[in-house]
Amino acid sequence: MLYKRRLAVALALGCCFLASTPQPCFADQNQSLINDTFIVPTITKANTSDYSYGVSVESISLTDSATGISDIATIHNSRPFDVTAKLHWEEQVYDLDSTNTLSWEMSVDGVVANTGSVDLSESRALPATLNAGQTTIDNSGTHNIKVKISLDSTENANDLNYESFAAGASFVPLVIVILFAATTQMVELSLGMGILVGSCMVAGTLVGGFRTMLDKYLLDALANKDHGYVFLFILFMAGLVGL
């Protein structure tokens, strides 16, 4: 009987203590947890809409729409191709007033061919590339392809010149190689002349083609092990032709 009385007294004292103690107040998810003595901030994930960004167009590349071949160096008349811009993102700045809308404009020879926009708040990952649309060029010659982007107060653009030819122009370097090989019987000279003609077609000028041949198609190729084997094979084949 004495044990039951002591238990009842202990329960009554405990209830009085809980009633007199201030209880924590739970606020919304984006507010703080508050009581009489301390404040515990809640942790929420920041969305991309909470930031503003600095962005620039690092490079432009073309992809043949029919075959899917990327990084094409020249354009065929009336053949559609896709323009892709590689983006470079600067340091993020916390800004609740940012529109987070990346607008882009792709133009050919100063004439706007495609426009569009990307809502950055829809994804937590910033895009590394931007598909600037598909277009075609109908006449031969040098053409300037430009991609311009804008984000809030930031604007940036990058452009590149490409040569456009009729489809049959692709066989010109091959014909040069065959003609020189048949007349001179020198494999190295024939292949070199074919590379030079192709480089001039890509660059648009004789001087630019010569530099492109040395920098890109010879020195850069020799830095690759597999390309080195191709050069050795050509030398051996040239030796067999000489015999």
Secondary structure, DSSP 8 states (H G I E B T S, - for coil): -HHHHHHHHHHHHHHHHHHHS---B---TTSEEE-SS-EEE------GGGEE--EEEEEEEEEETTT--BS-SEEETT--EEEEEEEEE---EE-TT---EEEEEEEETTEEEEEEEEEGGG-SS--SEEEEEEE---S-EEEEEEEEEEETTEEEEEEEEEEEE-GGGGGHHHHHHHHHHHHH--HHHHHHHHHHHHHHHHHSSHHHHHHHIIIIIIIHHHTSHHHHHHHHHHHHHHHHHH-
